[in-house]
Amino acid sequence: MRLDVAVRQLEGLVSFFENYRINGFTSAMIDAKVNALDMEFEPVFLKKRQTCRKRHFDEIFNNEREQQSSEESFRTDYFLVIVDIALGELKSRFEQLHIFESIFGFLFDAAKLTSLDENELRSSCVNLENALKNDNDTDIDARDLESELQVLQVMLPSEAIETDKPWTSIKILEFVNSMDMFPNVMVAHRKLLTISVTVASAKRSFSK
């Protein structure tokens, strides 16, 4: 899987749900009514039963809430709640994947890697070294990684770049693994492919 494509697709999914939250209820109701008729159910909401209870003296009377139709109550109490939960989870995952891309994105595929000039490559390597640093220990050396990647940019075969499907990080790792001259590149790609991204706590863990 191309990770850059996954980022773009997840971004599109977030955009879809944001639009669906605003405009999706009407179309969802149409589909639900069709399904109800197919199952021979009457597609109507039960009328809300009006209850009378004694209000506390400090309770604020919500007249708008009291006068909501059953359909509007369903929209606010169920439809929006479910969509908001899904949207929140998607945004959390997109944010984490976007951070991941900002650190490892230049290694996602051969086309991206070979498109970088010297300054962009150096900046990306320094950024990756800092992300992988644990106190004074780090898994890669930015200068060495930059030098190795400059060599790799030249050594990659044309088929890795000039196709509709450029080599992914896995293919690049297989390529450098057959040689004994890219230690930092190998570590960087292994980190990219085995990184631990904790979704539940939304914490980043880019090092050991």
C-alpha positions in Angstrom: 0.0 0.0 0.0 1.3 3.5 -0.8 1.2 5.5 2.4 0.8 8.8 0.7 -2.3 7.5 -1.1 -3.7 6.4 2.3 -3.2 9.8 3.7 -5.1 11.4 0.8 -7.9 8.9 0.9 -8.3 9.4 4.7 -8.4 13.1 4.1 -11.1 12.6 1.5 -13.1 10.4 4.0 -13.0 13.1 6.6 -14.2 15.7 4.1 -17.0 13.3 3.1 -18.2 12.9 6.7 -18.0 16.7 7.3 -20.3 17.2 4.3 -22.5 14.2 5.3 -23.0 15.7 8.8 -24.6 18.8 7.1 -26.4 17.3 4.2 -26.6 13.6 4.8 -29.7 13.3 7.0 -32.2 13.9 4.2 -30.7 11.3 1.9 -30.3 8.9 4.8 -34.0 9.3 5.5 -35.0 8.7 1.9 -33.0 5.4 1.9 -34.4 4.4 5.3 -38.0 4.9 4.1 -37.3 2.9 0.9 -35.9 0.0 3.1 -38.8 0.2 5.5 -41.3 -0.1 2.6 -39.4 -3.0 1.2 -39.8 -4.7 4.6 -43.5 -3.7 4.7 -43.1 -1.3 7.6 -44.7 2.1 7.7 -41.9 4.7 7.4 -43.1 7.1 10.1 -41.8 8.2 13.4 -43.9 7.5 16.4 -45.3 10.6 17.9 -43.5 11.8 20.9 -45.5 11.2 24.1 -45.9 14.4 26.0 -45.0 14.0 29.6 -45.9 16.4 32.4 -43.6 16.7 35.3 -42.9 19.2 38.0 -39.9 21.3 37.2 -37.4 22.5 39.8 -37.4 26.2 40.5 -33.9 26.7 39.0 -34.5 24.5 35.9 -34.3 26.3 32.6 -37.2 25.6 30.3 -36.0 24.6 26.9 -39.1 25.4 24.8 -37.3 24.7 21.5 -36.3 21.2 22.7 -39.8 20.5 23.9 -41.3 21.4 20.6 -39.0 19.3 18.4 -40.6 16.8 16.1 -39.8 13.1 16.4 -37.8 13.3 13.2 -35.7 16.3 14.4 -35.2 14.6 17.8 -33.8 11.5 16.0 -31.5 13.7 13.9 -30.0 15.5 17.0 -30.1 12.6 19.4 -28.9 9.8 17.2 -27.8 10.8 13.7 -25.6 13.7 14.6 -24.2 11.8 17.6 -23.2 8.8 15.6 -21.7 10.9 12.7 -19.8 13.1 15.2 -18.3 10.0 16.9 -17.2 8.6 13.5 -15.8 12.0 12.4 -13.9 12.4 15.7 -12.2 9.0 15.3 -11.4 9.7 11.6 -9.9 13.1 12.4 -7.8 11.6 15.2 -6.4 9.0 12.8 -5.8 11.5 10.0 -3.9 13.8 12.4 -1.7 10.9 13.5 -1.1 9.8 9.9 -0.5 13.4 8.8 2.2 13.7 11.5 3.7 10.4 10.4 3.8 11.7 6.8 5.5 14.9 7.8 8.3 12.8 9.3 8.6 9.8 7.0 6.9 11.1 3.8 10.1 11.6 1.8 10.7 7.9 2.1 7.2 6.8 1.0 8.2 6.0 -2.6 11.0 6.3 -5.1 9.3 9.1 -7.1 9.1 11.3 -3.9 12.6 10.5 -2.9 14.2 11.3 -6.2 12.2 14.6 -6.5 14.0 16.1 -3.5 16.8 18.6 -4.1 19.8 18.8 -1.7 18.2 21.3 0.7 14.9 19.4 0.9 16.7 16.1 1.4 18.9 17.5 4.2 16.0 19.1 6.0 14.0 15.8 5.8 16.9 13.8 7.2 17.5 16.2 10.1 13.8 16.1 10.9 13.8 12.3 10.9 16.8 12.1 13.1 15.2 14.4 15.6 12.0 12.4 15.6 13.9 9.2 16.2 16.1 10.7 18.9 15.7 9.4 22.5 17.7 11.7 24.9 21.1 11.6 23.3 20.6 8.4 21.5 19.4 8.2 17.9 18.8 5.4 15.4 20.2 7.2 12.4 22.7 9.9 11.6 21.2 12.7 9.5 24.4 13.5 7.6 25.1 9.8 6.8 21.5 9.2 5.8 21.6 12.2 3.5 24.8 11.0 1.8 23.3 7.5 1.4 20.1 8.8 -0.1 22.0 11.0 -2.5 23.8 7.9 -3.8 20.5 5.9 -3.8 18.8 8.7 -5.9 21.4 8.0 -8.6 21.4 4.2 -8.3 17.7 3.6 -8.4 16.7 2.0 -11.8 14.5 4.0 -14.1 11.7 1.5 -13.6 11.6 2.6 -9.9 10.6 6.1 -10.9 9.2 6.2 -14.5 6.2 4.0 -14.1 2.6 4.8 -13.0 3.4 2.9 -9.9 6.7 4.0 -8.5 8.6 1.7 -6.1 7.1 1.7 -2.6 9.2 1.8 0.6 9.0 -2.0 0.8 10.5 -2.3 -2.7 13.2 0.2 -1.9 14.1 -1.7 1.3 14.4 -4.9 -0.7 16.7 -3.1 -3.2 19.1 -1.7 -0.6 19.0 -4.9 1.5 20.8 -6.6 -1.4 23.8 -4.3 -0.9 26.0 -3.5 2.1 26.3 0.2 1.7 23.0 1.8 3.0 22.9 1.1 6.8 21.0 4.3 7.7 18.6 4.0 4.7 17.8 0.4 5.9 17.1 1.6 9.5 15.0 4.5 8.3 12.8 2.3 6.1 12.5 -0.4 8.7 11.3 2.3 11.1 8.9 3.5 8.5 7.4 0.1 8.0 7.3 -1.1 11.6 6.6 2.2 13.4 4.3 2.1 16.4 1.4 4.6 16.2 -0.9 4.2 19.2 -4.3 5.1 18.0 -6.2 4.7 21.3 -4.2 7.2 23.3 -3.3 9.4 20.3 0.3 9.4 21.5 3.2 9.3 19.1 6.0 6.8 19.5 8.6 7.2 16.8 11.5 5.7 18.6 12.4 2.5 20.5 
